[in-house]
């Protein structure tokens, strides 16, 4: 198992072309206007870095936009939790960007087949999860690398998370927090009924997970990959897509790996 190197500074010189993107909230829009007045606003296709003002959800939206262009994202928290973001301050922004450390993320790729045979694909930097559409619990068969590991899971749903996403929905469902360097993907049930004591699994990052829905008409299920939702699914395949890399920048000593460790000791 290869271990990625420790985060390092992204820029060898102060960046000059900065793009600013903000969520629709008043606080984010006001912060953006102030920063644009001070630093200008480069077009996204010419920018060296994009500064995101909003919450974690908005940063995920931005990652979907910029990952294919190889532009790093530096988030400023104008939302609530801000796990993937840096704090807003009056310190010189260019100086902060120059010192910032980089964390690289690979998304999950979801391939879903609907009950009507339609096919859908999406990527998720946070997680892919299946969830029941009605009052009925769903029944799911789980295969890992073409081997059936759980013939029938009766539950509200199931999650496959990235290490970065392990602190989000996965953690709320009592799944494990995974450090970025672990090369692991948590697989976590949501309100498992049978097997009642099954708490999930930690899978190698190169695993291919196949979910097959049982009793599909009686127990309809939806699948979600970040912002893509597909309803009435028959089958979902999830794997890590290492052809796509997103880079998030953090202030020194407040990188994503440190936050993941700290979250495990939070009250």
C-alpha positions in Angstrom: 0.0 0.0 0.0 1.6 3.3 -1.1 1.5 6.2 1.3 1.1 9.7 -0.2 3.7 12.3 0.8 2.8 14.9 3.4 1.0 18.0 2.3 3.3 20.7 0.9 3.0 24.3 -0.3 1.2 24.5 -3.6 2.8 27.7 -5.0 6.5 28.5 -5.4 5.6 32.2 -5.9 2.6 34.3 -4.8 -0.4 33.6 -7.2 -1.5 36.6 -9.3 -4.6 35.3 -11.0 -7.3 34.5 -8.4 -11.0 33.7 -9.2 -13.6 34.2 -6.6 -16.8 32.2 -6.3 -19.4 32.7 -3.6 -22.6 31.0 -2.5 -25.8 33.0 -2.8 -25.9 34.0 0.9 -25.6 37.6 1.9 -22.5 37.1 4.0 -20.7 35.2 1.2 -21.6 37.7 -1.5 -20.4 40.7 0.7 -17.1 38.9 1.4 -16.6 38.2 -2.2 -17.2 41.8 -3.2 -14.6 43.0 -0.7 -12.0 40.5 -1.9 -12.6 41.3 -5.6 -12.1 45.0 -4.8 -8.8 44.2 -3.3 -7.4 41.5 -5.5 -9.4 41.6 -8.8 -11.2 38.6 -10.2 -9.6 36.4 -12.9 -11.8 34.3 -15.3 -12.0 30.8 -14.1 -10.3 29.4 -17.2 -7.3 31.7 -16.6 -7.0 31.5 -12.8 -4.2 29.9 -10.8 -6.4 29.3 -7.9 -10.1 29.7 -7.0 -11.2 31.1 -3.7 -14.6 29.7 -2.6 -16.8 31.6 -0.1 -19.6 29.6 1.4 -20.0 26.3 3.2 -18.8 22.8 2.7 -21.6 22.0 0.2 -20.6 25.0 -2.0 -17.0 23.9 -2.0 -18.0 20.5 -3.2 -19.9 22.2 -6.1 -16.8 24.2 -7.0 -14.6 21.0 -6.9 -16.9 19.5 -9.6 -16.4 22.6 -11.7 -12.6 22.9 -11.4 -11.2 19.4 -10.9 -10.9 18.7 -14.6 -9.0 22.0 -15.1 -6.4 21.2 -12.4 -7.2 24.4 -10.5 -6.7 24.2 -6.7 -9.5 25.5 -4.5 -9.1 27.5 -1.3 -12.2 27.8 0.8 -13.2 30.5 3.2 -15.9 29.6 5.7 -19.1 31.7 5.2 -21.3 28.8 6.1 -21.8 26.7 9.3 -19.6 23.7 9.8 -16.8 24.6 7.4 -14.9 21.3 7.8 -13.2 21.7 4.4 -12.7 25.4 4.7 -10.4 28.0 6.2 -11.4 30.7 8.6 -12.1 34.3 7.3 -9.6 36.8 8.6 -8.1 40.2 7.7 -4.7 38.7 6.9 -3.3 39.2 3.4 -5.0 36.6 1.2 -2.1 36.3 -1.2 0.2 35.5 1.7 -2.2 32.9 3.0 -2.5 31.3 -0.5 1.3 31.2 -0.9 1.8 29.4 2.4 -1.2 27.1 2.0 -0.7 23.3 2.0 -2.4 21.1 -0.6 -4.5 18.0 0.0 -5.4 15.9 -3.1 -8.7 14.0 -3.3 -9.9 11.4 -5.8 -13.7 11.1 -6.2 -15.9 8.0 -6.3 -17.5 7.1 -9.5 -21.1 5.9 -9.3 -22.6 3.8 -12.2 -26.3 3.3 -11.5 -28.8 1.2 -13.6 -32.5 2.1 -13.2 -35.3 -0.5 -13.0 -36.2 0.7 -16.5 -32.7 -0.1 -17.8 -31.5 3.5 -18.0 -27.9 4.1 -17.0 -26.5 7.0 -15.1 -23.0 8.1 -14.0 -21.8 10.6 -11.5 -18.8 11.4 -9.4 -18.7 12.2 -5.6 -15.9 13.8 -3.6 -18.0 13.2 -0.5 -19.9 9.9 -0.7 -22.2 7.7 -2.7 -25.2 6.4 -0.8 -28.4 4.4 -1.4 -31.6 5.2 0.5 -35.1 3.9 0.7 -37.8 5.8 -1.1 -40.8 4.7 0.9 -41.6 3.5 4.4 -40.3 0.0 3.5 -36.7 -0.9 4.3 -34.6 -1.9 1.3 -32.9 -5.2 0.7 -29.5 -5.0 -0.8 -27.0 -7.6 -1.9 -23.4 -6.4 -1.5 -20.5 -7.7 -3.7 -16.9 -6.5 -3.4 -14.6 -7.3 -6.3 -17.1 -9.7 -7.8 -17.5 -11.7 -4.6 -20.7 -11.7 -2.6 -19.9 -10.4 0.9 -23.4 -9.9 2.2 -26.3 -11.8 0.5 -28.9 -9.6 2.0 -28.7 -6.3 4.0 -32.1 -5.0 5.3 -31.7 -1.4 6.1 -32.6 2.2 5.4 -29.6 2.5 3.1 -25.8 2.2 2.8 -22.9 4.6 2.3 -19.5 4.4 0.5 -17.5 7.5 1.5 -14.2 9.0 0.5 -11.7 9.7 3.3 -12.7 13.4 3.1 -16.3 12.4 3.2 -15.9 10.0 6.1 -16.6 12.9 8.5 -19.9 13.8 6.9 -22.9 11.5 6.4 -20.8 8.5 7.1 -19.9 9.7 10.6 -23.5 10.6 11.3 -24.3 6.9 10.5 -21.7 5.8 13.0 -19.1 4.9 10.4 -15.4 5.3 11.0 -13.3 8.4 10.3 -10.6 7.6 7.8 -7.3 9.5 7.4 -6.4 10.7 3.9 -3.3 8.6 3.8 -5.0 5.3 4.7 -6.1 4.4 1.1 -9.4 3.0 2.6 -13.1 3.5 1.8 -15.6 3.1 4.6 -18.7 1.1 3.8 -21.4 2.0 6.3 -25.0 0.8 6.7 -27.8 3.3 7.5 -30.0 1.9 10.3 -29.3 -1.8 9.6 -32.1 -4.1 10.6 -30.6 -7.4 9.5 -27.8 -8.4 10.1 -28.5 -6.3 13.2 -24.9 -6.2 14.4 -23.2 -5.5 11.1 -21.5 -2.1 11.5 -19.9 -1.9 8.0 -16.4 -2.5 6.6 -13.2 -0.7 5.6 -12.4 -1.5 2.0 -9.1 -0.9 0.0 -9.4 2.2 -2.1 -9.2 0.1 -5.3 -12.2 -2.1 -4.4 -15.2 -2.2 -6.7 -18.5 -2.4 -4.8 -21.7 -3.6 -6.5 -25.1 -3.1 -4.8 -28.0 -5.1 -6.2 -31.5 -4.2 -5.1 -33.7 -7.1 -4.0 -37.5 -6.9 -4.2 -37.2 -3.7 -6.3 -40.8 -3.0 -6.9 -41.9 -3.5 -3.3 -38.9 -1.7 -1.8 -37.8 1.1 -4.2 -34.4 2.8 -3.6 -32.6 5.9 -4.7 -28.8 6.4 -5.2 -27.0 9.7 -4.7 -23.5 10.8 -5.7 -22.9 14.3 -4.3 -25.4 16.3 -6.3 -26.7 13.6 -8.6 -29.8 11.6 -7.4 -31.2 8.6 -9.3 -34.5 7.1 -8.2 -35.9 3.6 -8.7 -32.5 1.9 -9.1 -31.8 -1.8 -9.7 -28.0 -1.8 -9.4 -25.2 0.5 -8.4 -21.4 0.1 -8.9 -19.0 2.3 -6.9 -15.3 2.6 -7.4 -12.6 5.3 -6.9 -11.7 7.3 -10.0 -8.0 8.1 -9.8 -8.1 9.8 -13.2 -9.6 12.8 -11.5 -7.8 14.8 -8.8 -9.1 17.7 -6.9 -6.7 19.9 -4.8 -7.9 21.7 -1.7 -5.7 24.2 0.0 -5.5 24.7 3.7 -3.7 27.1 6.0 -0.6 25.5 7.6 -1.3 23.3 10.7 -5.0 23.2 9.7 -4.8 20.7 6.9 -7.5 18.1 6.1 -5.4 15.3 7.6 -5.1 17.2 10.9 -8.8 18.0 10.9 -9.7 14.3 10.4 -7.5 13.3 13.3 -8.9 16.1 15.5 -12.5 15.2 14.7 -12.0 11.8 16.3 -11.3 13.4 19.6 -14.0 16.0 19.4 -16.7 16.0 22.1 
